[in-house]
Amino acid sequence: MPDEDEIQQVRAAQQGDLNALAALVTRHQQAVRACLAARLDDPHEAEDLVQEVFVTAFRKLGEFDPERPLAPWLRSIAMNLLRNHWRKFRPHRHRRQCRTG
């Protein structure tokens, strides 16, 4: 369960409050960055994906239930974007993972 401050920030951001959105980004960007940086060799790629995570979250924020924790939702967005990134730029990684025997 998110704390009341985060619930209010999400609700305000859903209503278009850019300060609330900035506060949410500040609150979660380090964790999202660490999650992505641990999986990518290039810190620039990780930073680009961090930005994509928050752009995607902003676009879909209206669909998000503010009573739910934001961090797992952001992590889910990050992992989906990372998988798409790997498919696009590193297809050899997926082939290696899928081979058997």
PAMAR-894145 format. One record per residue (C-alpha): residue in one letter; z, y, x negated. Coordinates in steps of 0.2 Angstrom, whole numbers. Each point is the difference from the previous one (the first is absolute). Last residue first. Layout:
<pts>
A / Z / Y / X
...
</pts>
This chain:
<pts>
G / -131 / -142 / -103
T / 0 / 14 / 13
R / -8 / 17 / -1
C / 7 / 13 / 12
Q / 10 / 10 / -13
R / -13 / 1 / -13
R / -13 / 6 / 13
H / 12 / 13 / 6
R / 3 / 7 / -18
H / -19 / 0 / -3
P / -3 / 12 / 14
R / 8 / 14 / -9
F / -6 / 17 / 6
K / -4 / -3 / 19
R / 11 / -15 / 4
W / 14 / 6 / -11
H / 0 / 17 / 8
N / 0 / -8 / 17
R / 15 / -11 / -5
L / 9 / 16 / -6
L / -4 / 9 / 16
N / 8 / -14 / 10
M / 15 / -1 / -12
A / 3 / 19 / 1
I / -2 / 0 / 19
S / 13 / -14 / 1
R / 11 / 9 / -12
L / -1 / 16 / 11
W / 5 / -11 / 15
P / 14 / -8 / -9
A / 7 / 18 / -6
L / -1 / 8 / 18
P / 14 / -10 / 8
R / -2 / -2 / 19
E / 6 / 13 / 13
P / -14 / 11 / -5
D / -13 / -12 / 8
F / -16 / 3 / -9
E / -16 / 3 / 9
G / 0 / 19 / -1
L / 3 / -2 / -19
K / -17 / -9 / -2
R / -10 / 15 / -8
F / 16 / 5 / -10
A / 3 / -18 / -6
T / -18 / -1 / -6
V / 1 / 16 / -10
F / 17 / -6 / -6
V / -7 / -16 / -6
E / -15 / 8 / -7
Q / 10 / 11 / -11
V / 10 / -15 / -7
L / -17 / -8 / -3
D / -6 / 14 / -11
E / 17 / -1 / -9
A / -2 / -18 / -3
E / -18 / 1 / -6
H / 6 / 14 / -13
P / 14 / -11 / -5
D / -12 / -13 / -6
D / 6 / -18 / -2
L / 3 / -3 / 19
R / 13 / -10 / 9
A / 16 / 8 / -6
A / -8 / 17 / 2
L / -2 / -4 / 18
C / 18 / -4 / 4
A / 6 / 14 / -11
R / -11 / 13 / 8
V / 5 / -5 / 17
A / 19 / 1 / -5
Q / -3 / 17 / -8
Q / -10 / 6 / 15
H / 13 / -4 / 13
R / 12 / 15 / 2
T / -12 / 13 / -6
V / -13 / -6 / 12
L / 12 / 0 / 14
A / 5 / 18 / -4
A / -18 / 5 / -1
L / -3 / -7 / 17
A / 15 / 10 / 7
N / -6 / 16 / -8
L / -18 / -4 / 7
D / 7 / 0 / 18
G / -14 / -7 / 10
Q / 9 / -8 / 15
Q / -1 / -17 / -9
A / 8 / 9 / -15
A / 15 / 6 / 11
R / 2 / -18 / 7
V / 0 / -7 / -18
Q / 12 / 13 / -6
Q / 12 / -3 / 14
I / 0 / -19 / -3
E / 2 / 3 / -18
D / 16 / 11 / 3
E / 7 / -13 / 12
D / 0 / -13 / -13
P / -13 / -14 / 2
M / 5 / -17 / 7
</pts>
